[in-house]
Every structure is written in C-alpha cells, then in structure tokens.
Amino acid sequence: MSNLWKTKSYERLIAEASDDEKGLKRTLSAGALIALGIGAIIGAGLFSLTGIAAAEHAGPAVTISFVVAAIGCAFAGLCYAEFASMIPVAGSAYTYSYATMGEFMAWIIGWDLVLEYALGAATVGVSWSRYFLELLNKFGIHLPPELICSPWETLRLGDGTVIEGGIINLPAVFIVSLLSLVLIRGMRESSGINNILVILKVAVVIVFIALGWAYMNPDNHIPYIPENQGEFGKFGWSGIAMGAATVFFAFIGFDAVSTAAQETKNPQKGMPIGILGSLVICTILYVLFSHVMTGLLPYQEFANDAKPAATAFAQTPYGFLQTALIVAILAGYTSVILVMLMGQSRVFYSMSRDGLLPKFFGEVHPKFRTPWKTNIFFLFFVSLFAGFVPISDLGHMVSIGTLLAFVLVSIGVLVMRKTQPNAPRGFRTPWVPFVPIMGVLVCVGLMLSLPGESWLRLLAWMALGVLIYFVYSKKNSKLNS
C-alpha cells in the first residue's frame, strides 16, 4: 500500500518536460496564455449567471459577489502559478498532486478533472446550442424540435414555443465535434482561433459597458445591498456570499492555462502572467458589466432570465445590436469549449505517459504533435453528455469537481514547500501558509454550499475512479514498475 503515496520526483518531472522530438510543441507566449485564460473564463457565467445572482441573492451588489469569488479564485490561482512555474509539465493539478501527495491522490485529482474539463465543455456546449437557436430564430430558421433538445428536458424557445424532450441536442454535438477536430490540428492553430474569439467577445463586453453606462438609472442601484428577506442568501451580506457561490462558475477555466505549461515558450515567467493576468482582467470586466446591467434594469427583472445581458441591452437605444450581442456570446462560449477540451486532453495525455491510462491516450500525432487520439476519444465522450444530458444536471458536477481540484492544489503548495524547499521556482506564492490555507477554506466553503445531489454524484464518480485505479492503473504504473 505504501506505493499509493509514492511521489514522482521533481527531477523526473523536469526531465519529462524536455522539448524532445516526441514532446509537445512549445509555441505559446505569455500573451497567448492570457488570451487562453480569458477565453476559458468569459462565457456562460457572465452572460447568464449574473442575472440569476442579482435577482435571487445579491441585488445590485452582485458586483461585490464577483469580487468575493475572484478573491477565492486568486488564492488558488497563486498556488497554481507557483506549481506551473516550478513544474512546467502538461497535466495541471494532476501533475502537481503527483509531485506532492503521491500517485493515488494524483489519480484521484486526474479523474476528478474530467468533471471540470469534459463535463464543463459539455455544459457550455448546451448553452452554446441555446444561443445558436436564438440566432437562427432571428433569421427565420427553425431546426426540427427533436434535434435541438435532449430526451429528458423541457426547452422554451425565444418565440414562446415549448419543446417537451427531443432525441438529441445536435447543435451542441456539432460544436464539440468541430472544436475537437480543430485541436487535433495543433495548439498554434487553436490558439490563433481562440485569440480571434477572445478579441471579439471582449470588444462586445467593452461596447456593452461603454454604451450602456450613459443609460443607467441611479435608482436601480438603491439600495445597493438590499435588506435581507429573513432567509439566508436572500439579499444582505449573506446574499452576497451566496451570490459569490453562484457566480463562481463564471471563473471556472482560469486554471486550464496551467495545462498548457509544456507548450509554453517560457513557462517560468509565462505561467504566472497567464493565470493571474487573465483572472484580474476578467474580474474587472465582470464588475463593470454587472454594474451596468443592474443599472439598466431593476435587478428583480432578471428573475428566471437566461439571457439577462440581451434583456438589459434592450433598454438602450442600441437594442438593434442584440443580434451582434448574441454572436459575441456564441464566440465566448466557443472559446470556453475550446480551452476546456484542450485542458482535458492534456490531463489524460499526462496520465497515459505515467502508465495510469492506456498508451492510446498518450500517442502524439506525427505531424501535428498533438494527443490526437485523446481528442477523438473526448469528441465522442463530451458529445454524449452534450447531446443527451440536461444542462441542470451538468453544472453542479462541474463546480464541485473544480473546487476539489483547487483544494488539492492549495494543499500541494504547503507540502511542496516542506519537501522541496530549495527547488527552483519562477514564481513563489506570497504569504504562505496564509494564502494556501485561505484557498482551502474558501473552496471547501463553496463546496458545502452546493446541493447534496452534487456530493452524491461526486462520490459515485470517485468510487468508479478508485475501482479503475486498483484494477488497471496501479498495476501498469511506470512509477511502481
């Protein structure tokens, strides 16, 4: 059993990161990493969850909720930045756990990351489908009802039509498949597409803020923190806290930057800049965006509104730009799916190289030098969830899986400072042990705020992972061979 806690040495990790002819190609700069982070962060959270958090929990103070959530992410982000600069190897939290807490915990976190990356891509894929249908409706194009909805959900279209279950959510499957094929072509091509999408959606967010600012009604921000309604999480400071848990999904993805460490030109400098830079930029945009949105309409108007940004923008003389707004949201979702799929393939690539998964997942394309078979596998796996599972069942699994990853990375920094105090670090997490401990406390607190069903699904998924580890992974581990 002692082998369960055997760690991979720092020296071995660095050796594996060498840029040999079979390795992943180093093409990403610090600027590309920031764009990658922004591409992963700005998406479903900003364009959908902001209204829900304002109407049900925080009111206009949803801006404060974003700041609280960002602070929690920053604690984990600082820990991610130290690991990514110290261990520039593909695999993110999986690799970091292998170096600090041993093989079994590394397997647990690698298996857990499927909830964040693969199911995260599926979740956003379903949201992409909703906005895509709205765009088609504006041009009088209507797809067959049975091809735009999973069998177990009810879909309400923009024109009021209600669909009680279909056969498959085909648009969601389409976007997941298309972006998986793009990733096979290589990170340079994928990064270039992502940069275009990021520029487009950030430009529209800035336009929303700039054009909407002049039409805000100050009365909509009074009181800025509505009084508590006698229920925890319903306005007041408890509402701000609950709002932070709600909009946490809006920050999921910044850690995906660390999965590209082995494809970064100068990871010691580029990783911290990419992770923290994207987090800071997105937080500023989130606060300004939500401030303008709640200024254009009373926060109560956003109850049960899946498209609050479009609803708010209709209050300005520029309502005719709603179609452009939907296009920008589609661009935002597209870049999020791209980064999530990239992150997932790199995690399984690393696990395969360690023998914990079949060699199939670690094979690199001879021309494109990407883990193309892993991309193909997740094309089908993610499409299965995107096409047939309701979005409501996906979201909470993504959140709890991500938070668990954040907790383990924060603990890992404390362990690494003790076991490898002299190892070179391009970036050092400040105020240790305060920052890692706060990262653990904030993330555990957010996990406890999630529904009980999320915990049951997490335990079931982890039980399956433990079974696979003892049946296959432990026996084939290169570290234990």
For each residue, the residues with C-beta under 8 A, 3 or more apart:
1: 4
2: 5 6
3: 6 103 474 477 479 480
4: 1 102 103 104 474
5: 2 101 102 103 104 105
6: 2 3 102 103 479 480
7: 98 99 100 101 102 103 419
8: 12 13 98 99 103 106 354 479
9: 12 13 99
10: 13 14 86 87 99 420 423
11: 14 15
12: 8 9 15 16
13: 8 9 10 16 17 87 89 95 98 99
14: 10 11 17 18 87 89
15: 11 12 18
16: 12 13 89 353
17: 13 14 23 87 88 89 261 262
18: 14 15 23
19: 23 26
20: 23
21:
22: 364
23: 17 18 19 20 262 364 369
24: 90 187 262 263 349 364 369 370
25: 186 187 188 263 369
26: 19 262 263 264 265
27: 32 186 187 188 191 263 265
28: 32 33 36 187 191 260 263 264 265 270
29: 32 33 264 265 266 270
30: 33 34 266 269 270 273 274 277
31: 34 35
32: 27 28 29 35 36 191 195 274
33: 28 29 30 36 37 257 260 264 270 271 273 274 275 277 278
34: 30 31 37 38 273 274 277 278 281
35: 31 32 38 39 191 194 195 198 278
36: 28 32 33 39 40 191 194 256 257 260 274 278 339
37: 33 34 40 41 253 254 256 257 274 275 277 278 279 282
38: 34 35 41 42 198 202 278 281 282
39: 35 36 42 194 197 198 253 335 336 338 339
40: 36 37 43 252 253 254 256 257 278 335 336 339 340 343
41: 37 38 45 250 251 252 253 254 278 279 282 336
42: 38 39 45 46 198 201 202 205 282 285 332 335 336
43: 40 46 47 124 127 253 332 333 335 336
44: 47 48 49 123 124 127 249 250 333 336
45: 41 42 48 49 50 247 249 250 251 252
46: 42 43 49 50 205 250 285 286 289 309 332
47: 43 44 50 307 308 309 329 332
48: 44 45 51 52 127 306 307 308
49: 44 45 46 52 53 246 247 249 250
50: 45 46 47 53 54 62 247 250 286 289 290 293 302 308 309
51: 48 54 55 293 302 303 305 308 309 311
52: 48 49 55 56 57 246 302 305 308
53: 49 50 56 57 58 62 65 243 246 247
54: 50 51 57 58 59 60 62 243 290 293 294 299 302 308
55: 51 52 299 300 301 302 303 304 305
56: 52 53 234 246 303
57: 52 53 54 62 65 233 234 235 239 240 242 243 246
58: 53 54 61 62 64 65 225 235 239 240 242 243
59: 54 62 223 224 225 226 235 239 294 299
60: 54 63 220 221 223 224 225 226 291 294 295 299
61: 58 64 65 224 225 226 239 240 243
62: 50 53 54 57 58 59 65 66 243 247 290 294 299
63: 60 66 67 287 290 291 294
64: 58 61 67 68 225 240 243
65: 53 57 58 61 62 68 69 240 241 243 244 246 247
66: 62 63 69 70 244 247 250 283 286 287 290
67: 63 64 70 71 283 287
68: 64 65 71 72 240 241 244
69: 65 66 72 73 244 245 247 248 250 251
70: 66 67 73 74 251 279 283 286
71: 67 68 74 75 442
72: 68 69 75 76 244 248 439 442 443 446
73: 69 70 76 77 248 251 254 279 406
74: 70 71 77 78 276 279
75: 71 72 78 79 410 435 436 438 439 442
76: 72 73 79 80 255 406 409 410 439 443
77: 73 74 80 81 254 255 275 276 279
78: 74 75 81 82 276 429 430 435 439
79: 75 76 82 83 409 410 412 413 429 435 436 439
80: 76 77 83 84 92 93 255 258 275 409
81: 77 78 84 85 271 272 275 276 427 429
82: 78 79 85 86 272 413 416 425 427 428 429
83: 79 80 86 87 95 96 258 409 412 413 416
84: 80 81 87 88 257 258 261 267 271 272 275 427
85: 81 82 88 267 268 269 271 272 425 426 427
86: 10 82 83 416 423 424 425 426 427
87: 10 13 14 17 83 84 95 96 99 261
88: 17 84 85 261 262 264 267 268 271
89: 13 14 16 17 95 261 262 350
90: 24 95 259 260 261 262 263 346 347 349 350
91: 94 95 96 98 110 259 346 347 349 350 351
92: 80 95 96 113 255 256 258 259 261 343 346 347 405
93: 80 96 97 109 113 255 258 405 408 409 412
94: 91 97 98 106 109 110 113 347 350 351
95: 13 83 87 89 90 91 92 98 99 106 350
96: 83 87 91 92 93 99 100 409 412 416
97: 93 94 100 101 102 105 106 108 109 110 408 409 412
98: 7 8 13 91 94 95 101 102 103 106 354
99: 7 8 9 10 13 87 95 96 412 416 420
100: 7 96 97 411 412 415 416 419
101: 5 7 97 98 105 106 408 411 412 415
102: 4 5 6 7 97 98 105 106
103: 3 4 5 6 7 8 98 106 107 354 356 474 477 479 480
104: 4 5 107 108 469
105: 5 97 101 102 108 109 408
106: 8 94 95 97 98 101 102 103 109 110 354 356
107: 103 104 110 111 351 356 465 469 473
108: 97 104 105 111 112 462 465 466
109: 93 94 97 105 106 112 113 404 405 408
110: 91 94 97 106 107 113 347 348 350 351 356
111: 107 108 114 461 462 465 468 469
112: 108 109 115 116 401 404 405 461 462 465
113: 92 93 94 109 110 116 117 343 344 347 401 405
114: 111 117 118 119 344 347 401 461
115: 112 118 119 120 397 398 400 401 402 458 461
116: 112 113 119 120 252 340 343 398 401 402 405
117: 113 114 120 121 256 340 341 343 344 347
118: 114 115 121 122 340 344 378 381 382 385
119: 114 115 116 122 123 382 385 394 397 398 401
120: 115 116 117 123 124 252 253 336 340 398 402
121: 117 118 124 125 176 336 337 340 341 344 378 382 386
122: 118 119 125 126 172 176 382 385 386 389 394
123: 44 119 120 126 127 391 394 395 398
124: 43 44 120 121 127 128 333 336 337 340
125: 121 122 128 129 172 173 175 176 333 337 382 386
126: 122 123 129 130 169 172 386 390 391 394
127: 43 44 48 123 124 130 131 333 391
128: 124 125 131 132 171 172 175 330 333 334 337
129: 125 126 132 133 148 169 171 172 175 386
130: 126 127 133 134 155 306
131: 127 128 134 135 307 326 329 330 333
132: 128 129 135 136 171 175 330
133: 129 130 136 137 143 148 157 158 171
134: 130 131 137 138 157 158 307 326
135: 131 132 138 139 323 326 327 330
136: 132 133 139 141 142 143
137: 133 134 140 141 142 157 158 159
138: 134 135 323 326
139: 135 136
140: 137
141: 136 137
142: 136 137
143: 133 136 147 148 170 171
144: 147 148
145: 148 149 163 166
146: 149 166 167 168
147: 143 144 166 167 168 169 170
148: 129 133 143 144 145 155 163 166 169 170 171
149: 145 146 153 155 163 165 166 169
150: 153 165 166 168 169 387 388 389 390
151: 165 166 167 168 388
152: 165 388 389 390
153: 149 150 165 390 391 392
154: 162 163 164 165
155: 130 148 149 162 163 166
156: 160 161 162 163
157: 133 134 137 160 161 162 163
158: 133 134 137
159: 137
160: 156 157
161: 156 157
162: 154 155 156 157
163: 145 148 149 154 155 156 157 166
164: 154
165: 149 150 151 152 153 154
166: 145 146 147 148 149 150 151 155 163 169
167: 146 147 151
168: 146 147 150 151 173 387 388
169: 126 129 147 148 149 150 166 172 173 386 387 388
170: 143 147 148 173 174 387
171: 128 129 132 133 143 148 174 175
172: 122 125 126 128 129 169 175 176 383 386 387
173: 125 168 169 170 176 177 383 386 387
174: 170 171 177 178
175: 125 128 129 132 171 172 178 179 333 334 337
176: 121 122 125 172 173 179 180 337 341 379 382 383 386
177: 173 174 180 181 379 383
178: 174 175 181 182
179: 175 176 182 183 334 337 338 341
180: 176 177 183 184 341 375 376 378 379 382
181: 177 178 184 185 375 379
182: 178 179 185 189 190 193 338
183: 179 180 187 190 338 341 342 345 370 375
184: 180 181 365 368 370 372 375 376
185: 181 182 189 190 368 370
186: 25 27 189 190 368 369 370
187: 24 25 27 28 183 190 191 260 263 342 370
188: 25 27 191 192
189: 182 185 186 192 193
190: 182 183 185 186 187 193 194 338 342
191: 27 28 32 35 36 187 188 194 195
192: 188 189 195 196
193: 182 189 190 196 197 338
194: 35 36 39 190 191 197 198 335 338 339
195: 32 35 191 192 198 199
196: 192 193 199 200
197: 39 193 194 200 201 331 332 334 335 338
198: 35 38 39 42 194 195 201 202 335
199: 195 196 202 203
200: 196 197 203 204 327 328 331
201: 42 197 198 204 205 328 329 331 332 335
202: 38 42 198 199 205 206 285
203: 199 200 206 207 328
204: 200 201 207 208 324 325 328
205: 42 46 201 202 208 209 285 289 328
206: 202 203 209 210 285
207: 203 204 210 211 321
208: 204 205 211 212 289 292 309 313 325
209: 205 206 212 213 285 288 289 292
210: 206 207 213
211: 207 208 214 215 316 318
212: 208 209 215 216 292 293 295 296 312 313 316
213: 209 210 216 292 295
214: 211
215: 211 212 296 315 316 317
216: 212 213 220 221 292 295 296
217: 220 295 296
218: 221 222 295
219: 222
220: 60 216 217 294 295 296 297 298 299
221: 60 216 218 224 291 294 295
222: 218 219
223: 59 60 226 227
224: 59 60 61 221
225: 58 59 60 61 64 235 236 237 239 240
226: 59 60 61 223 235 236 239 299
227: 223 235 236
228: 231 234 235 236 237 238 239
229: 234 235
230: 234
231: 228 234
232: 238 242
233: 57 238 239 241 242
234: 56 57 228 229 230 231 238 239 242
235: 57 58 59 225 226 227 228 229 238 239
236: 225 226 227 228 239 240
237: 225 228 240 241
238: 228 232 233 234 235 241 242
239: 57 58 59 61 225 226 228 233 234 235 236 242 243
240: 57 58 61 64 65 68 225 236 237 243 244
241: 65 68 233 237 238 244 245
242: 57 58 232 233 234 238 239 245 246 449
243: 53 54 57 58 61 62 64 65 239 240 246 247
244: 65 66 68 69 72 240 241 247 248 446
245: 69 241 242 248 446 449 450
246: 49 52 53 56 57 65 242 243 249
247: 45 49 50 53 62 65 66 69 243 244 250 251 286
248: 69 72 73 244 245 251 252 399 403 446
249: 44 45 49 246 252 395 398 399
250: 41 44 45 46 49 50 66 69 247 286
251: 41 45 69 70 73 247 248 254 279 282
252: 40 41 45 116 120 248 249 398 399 402
253: 37 39 40 41 43 120 256 336 339 340
254: 37 40 41 73 77 251 257 275 278 279 282
255: 76 77 80 92 93 258 259 275 402 405 406 409
256: 36 37 40 92 117 253 259 260 339 340 342 343
257: 33 36 37 40 84 254 260 271 274 275 278
258: 80 83 84 92 93 255 261 271 275
259: 90 91 92 255 256 342 343 346 347
260: 28 33 36 90 187 256 257 263 264 342 343 346
261: 17 84 87 88 89 90 92 258 264 267 271
262: 17 23 24 26 88 89 90 267 346
263: 24 25 26 27 28 90 187 260
264: 26 28 29 33 88 260 261 267 270 271 274
265: 26 27 28 29 270
266: 29 30 269 270
267: 84 85 88 261 262 264 270 271 426
268: 85 88 271 424 426 427
269: 30 85 266 272 273 426
270: 28 29 30 33 264 265 266 267 273 274
271: 33 81 84 85 88 257 258 261 264 267 268 274 275 426 427
272: 81 82 84 85 269 275 276 426 427
273: 30 33 34 269 270 276 277
274: 30 32 33 34 36 37 257 264 270 271 277 278
275: 33 37 77 80 81 84 254 255 257 258 271 272 278 279
276: 74 77 78 81 272 273 279 280
277: 30 33 34 37 273 274 280 281
278: 33 34 35 36 37 38 40 41 254 257 274 275 281 282
279: 37 41 70 73 74 77 251 254 275 276 282 283
280: 276 277 283 284
281: 34 38 277 278 284 285
282: 37 38 41 42 251 254 278 279 285 286
283: 66 67 70 279 280 286 287
284: 280 281 287 288
285: 42 46 202 205 206 209 281 282 288 289
286: 46 50 66 70 247 250 282 283 289 290
287: 63 66 67 283 284 290 291
288: 209 284 285 291 292
289: 46 50 205 208 209 285 286 292 293 309
290: 50 54 62 63 66 286 287 293 294
291: 60 63 221 287 288 294 295
292: 208 209 212 213 216 288 289 295 296 312
293: 50 51 54 212 289 290 296 297 302 308 309 312
294: 54 59 60 62 63 220 221 290 291 297 298 299 302
295: 60 212 213 216 217 218 220 221 291 292
296: 212 215 216 217 220 292 293 312 313 315 316
297: 220 293 294 301 302 311 312 315
298: 220 294 301
299: 54 55 59 60 62 220 226 294 302
300: 55 303
301: 55 297 298 305 311
302: 50 51 52 54 55 293 294 297 299 305 308 311 312
303: 51 55 56 300
304: 55
305: 51 52 55 301 302 308 311
306: 48 130
307: 47 48 131 134 310 311
308: 47 48 50 51 52 54 293 302 305 311 312
309: 46 47 50 51 208 289 293 312 313 325 329
310: 307 313 314 322 325 326
311: 51 297 301 302 305 307 308 314
312: 212 292 293 296 297 302 308 309 315
313: 208 212 296 309 310 316 318 319 321 322 325
314: 310 311 319 322
315: 215 296 297 312 319
316: 211 212 215 296 313 319
317: 215
318: 211 313 321
319: 313 314 315 316 322
320: 323
321: 207 313 318 324 325
322: 310 313 314 319 325 326
323: 135 138 320 326 327
324: 204 321 327 328
325: 204 208 309 310 313 321 322 328 329
326: 131 134 135 138 310 322 323 329 330
327: 135 200 323 324 330 331
328: 200 201 203 204 205 324 325 331 332
329: 47 131 201 309 325 326 332 333
330: 128 131 132 135 326 327 333 334
331: 197 200 201 327 328 334 335
332: 42 43 46 47 197 201 328 329 335 336
333: 43 44 124 125 127 128 131 175 329 330 336 337
334: 128 175 179 197 330 331 337 338
335: 39 40 42 43 194 197 198 201 331 332 338 339
336: 39 40 41 42 43 44 120 121 124 253 332 333 339 340
337: 121 124 125 128 175 176 179 333 334 340 341
338: 39 179 182 183 190 193 194 197 334 335 341 342
339: 36 39 40 194 253 256 335 336 342 343
340: 40 116 117 118 120 121 124 253 256 336 337 343 344
341: 117 121 176 179 180 183 337 338 344 345 375 378 382
342: 183 187 190 256 259 260 338 339 345 346
343: 40 92 113 116 117 256 259 260 339 340 346 347
344: 113 114 117 118 121 340 341 347 348 374 378 382
345: 183 341 342 348 349 370 371 374 375 378
346: 90 91 92 259 260 262 342 343 349 350 371
347: 90 91 92 94 110 113 114 117 259 343 344 350 351
348: 110 344 345 351 352 357 361 371 374 377 378
349: 24 90 91 345 346 352 353 361 362 371 374
350: 89 90 91 94 95 110 346 347 353 354
351: 91 94 107 110 347 348 354 356 357 361
352: 348 349 355 356 357 358 359 360 361 362 374
353: 16 349 350 362 478
354: 8 98 103 106 350 351 477 478 479
355: 352 473 476 477 478 479 481
356: 103 106 107 110 351 352 469 473 476 477
357: 348 351 352 360 361 362 473
358: 352 361
359: 352 362 363
360: 352 357 363 373 374 377
361: 348 349 351 352 357 358 371 373 374 377
362: 349 352 353 357 359 371 374
363: 359 360 371 372 373
364: 22 23 24 369 370 371 372
365: 184 368 369 370 371 372
366: 369
367:
368: 184 185 186 365 372
369: 23 24 25 186 364 365 366
370: 24 183 184 185 186 187 345 364 365 375
371: 345 346 348 349 361 362 363 364 365 374 375
372: 184 363 364 365 368 375 376
373: 360 361 363 376 377
374: 344 345 348 349 352 360 361 362 371 377 378
375: 180 181 183 184 341 345 370 371 372 378 379
376: 180 184 372 373 379 380
377: 348 360 361 373 374 380 381
378: 118 121 180 341 344 345 348 374 375 381 382
379: 176 177 180 181 375 376 382 383
380: 376 377 383 384
381: 118 377 378 384 385
382: 118 119 121 122 125 176 180 341 344 378 379 385 386
383: 172 173 176 177 379 380 386 387
384: 380 381 387 388 389
385: 118 119 122 381 382 388 389 394
386: 121 122 125 126 129 169 172 173 176 382 383 389
387: 150 168 169 170 172 173 383 384
388: 150 151 152 168 169 384 385
389: 122 150 152 384 385 386 393 394
390: 126 150 152 153 393 394
391: 123 126 127 153 394 395
392: 153 395
393: 389 390 396 397
394: 119 122 123 126 385 389 390 391 397 398
395: 123 249 391 392 398 399
396: 393 399 400 450 451 453 454 457
397: 115 119 393 394 400 401 454 457 458 461
398: 115 116 119 120 123 249 252 394 395 401 402
399: 248 249 252 395 396 402 403 446 450 454
400: 115 396 397 403 404 447 450 454 455 457 458
401: 112 113 114 115 116 119 397 398 404 405 458
402: 115 116 120 252 255 398 399 405 406
403: 248 399 400 406 407 443 444 446 447
404: 109 112 400 401 407 408 443 447 458
405: 92 93 109 112 113 116 255 401 402 408 409
406: 73 76 255 402 403 409 410 439 443
407: 403 404 410 411 439 440 443 444 447
408: 93 97 101 105 109 404 405 411 412
409: 76 79 80 83 93 96 97 255 405 406 412 413 439
410: 75 76 79 406 407 413 414 435 436 437 439 440 443
411: 100 101 407 408 414 415 436 440
412: 79 83 93 96 97 99 100 101 408 409 415 416
413: 79 82 83 409 410 416 417 429 432 436
414: 410 411 417 418 432 433 436 437
415: 100 101 411 412 418 419
416: 82 83 86 96 99 100 412 413 419 420 423
417: 413 414 420 421 432
418: 414 415 421
419: 7 100 415 416
420: 10 99 416 417 423
421: 417 418
422:
423: 10 86 416 420
424: 86 268
425: 82 85 86 428
426: 85 86 267 268 269 271 272
427: 81 82 84 85 86 268 271 272
428: 82 425 432
429: 78 79 81 82 413 432 435 436
430: 78 435
431: 434 435
432: 413 414 417 428 429 435 436
433: 414 436 437
434: 431 437 438
435: 75 78 79 410 429 430 431 432 438 439
436: 75 79 410 411 413 414 429 432 433 439 440
437: 410 414 433 434 440 441
438: 75 434 435 441 442
439: 72 75 76 78 79 406 407 409 410 435 436 442 443
440: 407 410 411 436 437 443 444
441: 437 438 444 445
442: 71 72 75 438 439 445 446
443: 72 76 403 404 406 407 410 439 440 446 447
444: 403 407 440 441 447 448
445: 441 442 448 449
446: 72 244 245 248 399 403 442 443 449 450
447: 400 403 404 407 443 444 450
448: 444 445
449: 242 245 445 446
450: 245 396 399 400 446 447 454 455
451: 396 454 455
452: 455 456
453: 396 456 457
454: 396 397 399 400 450 451 457 458
455: 400 450 451 452 458 459
456: 452 453 459 460
457: 396 397 400 453 454 460 461
458: 115 397 400 401 404 454 455 461 462
459: 455 456 462 463
460: 456 457 463 464
461: 111 112 114 115 397 457 458 464 465
462: 108 111 112 458 459 465 466
463: 459 460 466 467
464: 460 461 467 468
465: 107 108 111 112 461 462 468 469
466: 108 462 463 469 470
467: 463 464 470 471
468: 111 464 465 471 472 473
469: 104 107 111 356 465 466 472 473 474
470: 466 467 473 474
471: 467 468 475
472: 468 469 475 476
473: 107 355 356 357 468 469 470 476 477
474: 3 4 103 469 470 477 480
475: 471 472
476: 355 356 472 473 481
477: 3 103 354 355 356 473 474 480 481
478: 353 354 355 481
479: 3 6 8 103 354 355
480: 3 6 103 474 477
481: 355 476 477 478
